[in-house]
Amino acid sequence: HVAQAIAQQQRDSLVRTLASADEVLEKMWQLATFDANEISQYRRGCCRYCWGFGYHYQWRDVVEFTEQKEKVAGKEGAKEPDDAGGYGYNHNREPNPDCPRCNGDGVGRPHFADTTKLSPIARLAYSGTKLVKGGIEISTISREKMFEAIMRRLGLAESELAQRLLDLEIRKRTAEAERLEQEVELKRKGKGKDDEPTVVIKLVNSPDGD
């Protein structure tokens, strides 16, 4: 009876270990494949001319228009703004495909989620936000590193297919990072004192991170 009890305990322990290992692997897979748009997005909305009357510059409201008039009042050579395009500008509205200014492309803007309202898996992937010189730095887990860890755990690290999948993911993330860097650089060059701070995405434990 003692031997049977010991054997049963060993079996129960093994079952718990395997279940725990499966849970860990499942969580790793969720982190490696979670939708990064839950944390940060690159959106395109209408430009100021898309929906203005006659494709003229559209103001948000009378207050914005009045403030701009006051800024240029009395300044030599300054062009006084007009409200021919009307009011009601909303940068979240879809671009006008017939807009002669942006040709229907609109204006690209980064968008960042309220991190207190992230889904459980996105909250795990999110590593924090801090103020840095010239903007905000958002840190997230490196999906490439997570893929590597999963492949090692499954014994696939040396397989050709696994390496191809990893390479594809790395190229995808590199392209995303390069695009964001270009947008950040453009924003810095044209940024005024009243603009929002620049936001930089940083991958934690990433081979491409600083």
C-alpha positions as CSV (number, residue, x, y, z in Angstrom):
1,H,0.0,0.0,0.0
2,V,2.9,2.4,0.8
3,A,4.4,1.8,-2.7
4,Q,1.1,2.3,-4.4
5,A,0.6,5.6,-2.4
6,I,4.0,6.8,-3.4
7,A,3.4,5.9,-7.1
8,Q,0.0,7.7,-7.0
9,Q,1.7,10.8,-5.5
10,Q,4.3,10.8,-8.2
11,R,1.6,10.5,-10.9
12,D,-0.3,13.4,-9.4
13,S,2.8,15.5,-9.2
14,L,3.7,14.7,-12.8
15,V,0.1,15.7,-13.9
16,R,0.4,19.0,-12.0
17,T,3.8,19.7,-13.6
18,L,2.6,18.9,-17.1
19,A,-0.5,21.1,-16.6
20,S,1.6,23.9,-15.3
21,A,4.0,23.6,-18.2
22,D,1.1,23.7,-20.7
23,E,-0.2,26.8,-19.0
24,V,3.1,28.5,-19.2
25,L,3.5,27.5,-22.9
26,E,0.0,28.8,-23.7
27,K,0.7,32.1,-22.0
28,M,4.0,32.4,-23.9
29,W,2.2,31.8,-27.2
30,Q,-0.4,34.4,-26.4
31,L,2.3,36.9,-25.7
32,A,4.1,36.1,-28.9
33,T,1.0,36.5,-31.0
34,F,-1.0,39.2,-29.3
35,D,-2.3,42.1,-31.4
36,A,0.1,45.0,-30.8
37,N,-2.7,47.3,-32.0
38,E,-4.2,46.8,-28.5
39,I,-1.3,49.0,-27.2
40,S,-0.4,51.3,-30.1
41,Q,-1.8,52.0,-33.5
42,Y,-1.0,54.1,-36.5
43,R,-4.2,55.7,-37.8
44,R,-5.0,57.8,-40.8
45,G,-7.7,60.4,-40.5
46,C,-8.9,63.3,-42.6
47,C,-6.7,66.3,-43.2
48,R,-7.9,69.9,-42.6
49,Y,-9.1,70.3,-46.2
50,C,-10.9,67.0,-46.7
51,W,-14.3,68.1,-45.5
52,G,-14.0,71.9,-45.6
53,F,-16.4,73.8,-47.8
54,G,-14.9,74.0,-51.2
55,Y,-11.9,72.0,-49.8
56,H,-10.8,75.1,-47.8
57,Y,-9.1,74.8,-44.4
58,Q,-11.7,73.6,-41.8
59,W,-11.5,74.7,-38.2
60,R,-12.6,72.7,-35.2
61,D,-14.8,75.4,-33.8
62,V,-15.1,79.2,-33.5
63,V,-12.8,79.2,-30.5
64,E,-9.9,77.7,-32.5
65,F,-10.5,80.1,-35.3
66,T,-10.6,83.1,-33.0
67,E,-7.4,82.1,-31.2
68,Q,-5.5,81.9,-34.5
69,K,-6.8,85.3,-35.5
70,E,-5.5,86.7,-32.2
71,K,-2.1,85.1,-32.7
72,V,-1.5,86.9,-36.0
73,A,-3.2,90.1,-35.1
74,G,-0.8,93.1,-35.5
75,K,2.0,91.0,-36.9
76,E,3.5,92.5,-40.0
77,G,3.2,90.2,-43.1
78,A,1.1,87.7,-41.3
79,K,-1.8,86.2,-43.2
80,E,-5.1,86.6,-41.4
81,P,-7.0,83.3,-41.4
82,D,-10.4,82.9,-42.9
83,D,-13.2,80.4,-42.2
84,A,-14.4,79.8,-45.7
85,G,-14.0,76.0,-45.0
86,G,-16.3,76.2,-42.1
87,Y,-16.1,74.4,-38.7
88,G,-16.5,70.9,-37.3
89,Y,-13.1,69.4,-38.1
90,N,-12.6,66.0,-36.5
91,H,-9.3,64.3,-37.1
92,N,-10.9,60.8,-36.5
93,R,-13.1,61.2,-39.5
94,E,-12.2,59.2,-42.6
95,P,-10.2,61.0,-45.3
96,N,-12.2,62.3,-48.3
97,P,-11.1,60.3,-51.3
98,D,-11.7,63.3,-53.5
99,C,-9.6,65.7,-51.4
100,P,-7.2,67.6,-53.7
101,R,-4.8,68.4,-50.9
102,C,-4.0,64.9,-49.5
103,N,-5.4,62.9,-52.5
104,G,-7.5,60.8,-50.1
105,D,-4.5,59.7,-48.0
106,G,-5.4,61.9,-45.0
107,V,-3.0,62.5,-42.2
108,G,-1.2,59.7,-40.2
109,R,-1.2,59.9,-36.4
110,P,0.0,57.5,-33.7
111,H,-2.7,56.4,-31.2
112,F,-2.0,54.9,-27.8
113,A,-4.5,53.0,-25.7
114,D,-5.4,53.8,-22.1
115,T,-3.1,51.3,-20.4
116,T,-5.4,51.0,-17.4
117,K,-7.9,49.4,-19.7
118,L,-5.8,46.9,-21.6
119,S,-6.9,43.2,-22.0
120,P,-5.1,40.7,-19.6
121,I,-2.7,39.5,-22.3
122,A,-1.9,43.1,-23.5
123,R,-1.3,44.1,-20.0
124,L,1.3,41.4,-19.6
125,A,3.0,42.5,-22.9
126,Y,3.0,46.1,-21.7
127,S,6.1,46.9,-19.7
128,G,5.6,50.6,-18.8
129,T,5.8,54.2,-19.9
130,K,8.3,56.8,-19.0
131,L,9.1,60.4,-19.9
132,V,12.3,60.7,-22.0
133,K,14.0,63.7,-23.6
134,G,11.7,64.9,-26.3
135,G,8.8,62.6,-25.7
136,I,7.3,59.5,-24.2
137,E,8.8,56.0,-24.3
138,I,6.4,53.0,-24.3
139,S,8.0,49.6,-23.6
140,T,6.6,46.3,-24.7
141,I,7.7,42.7,-24.6
142,S,9.8,41.5,-27.6
143,R,7.7,39.0,-29.6
144,E,10.8,37.8,-31.4
145,K,12.4,36.8,-28.0
146,M,9.1,35.1,-27.0
147,F,9.1,33.1,-30.3
148,E,12.6,32.0,-29.7
149,A,11.8,30.9,-26.2
150,I,8.8,28.9,-27.5
151,M,10.8,27.2,-30.1
152,R,13.5,26.2,-27.6
153,R,10.9,24.8,-25.3
154,L,9.4,22.7,-28.1
155,G,12.8,21.7,-29.4
156,L,12.3,23.5,-32.7
157,A,15.0,26.1,-32.4
158,E,17.2,24.5,-35.0
159,S,14.4,23.6,-37.5
160,E,14.4,25.4,-40.9
161,L,10.7,26.2,-40.7
162,A,11.0,27.7,-37.2
163,Q,13.9,29.9,-38.4
164,R,11.9,31.0,-41.4
165,L,8.9,32.0,-39.2
166,L,11.2,33.8,-36.8
167,D,12.9,35.7,-39.7
168,L,9.5,36.7,-41.1
169,E,8.4,38.1,-37.7
170,I,11.7,40.0,-37.3
171,R,11.4,41.6,-40.7
172,K,7.8,42.5,-40.0
173,R,8.7,44.2,-36.7
174,T,11.7,45.9,-38.2
175,A,9.5,47.4,-40.9
176,E,7.0,48.6,-38.3
177,A,9.8,50.2,-36.3
178,E,11.3,51.9,-39.3
179,R,8.0,53.3,-40.3
180,L,7.4,54.7,-36.8
181,E,10.9,56.2,-36.7
182,Q,10.2,58.0,-39.9
183,E,6.9,59.4,-38.5
184,V,8.6,60.5,-35.3
185,E,11.4,62.2,-37.2
186,L,8.9,64.1,-39.4
187,K,6.9,65.1,-36.3
188,R,10.0,66.3,-34.6
189,K,11.0,68.5,-37.5
190,G,7.7,70.2,-37.7
191,K,6.7,70.1,-34.1
192,G,5.7,73.4,-32.4
193,K,5.8,74.2,-28.7
194,D,2.1,73.4,-28.2
195,D,2.2,70.0,-30.0
196,E,1.9,66.7,-28.1
197,P,5.2,65.0,-27.1
198,T,6.8,62.5,-29.4
199,V,6.1,58.9,-28.6
200,V,8.7,56.1,-29.1
201,I,8.0,52.4,-28.9
202,K,10.7,50.3,-27.3
203,L,11.0,46.6,-27.3
204,V,12.1,45.0,-24.0
205,N,14.9,42.5,-24.4
206,S,14.8,42.9,-28.1
207,P,17.9,42.4,-30.3
208,D,17.0,45.6,-32.0
209,G,16.4,47.6,-28.8
210,D,18.9,49.9,-27.1
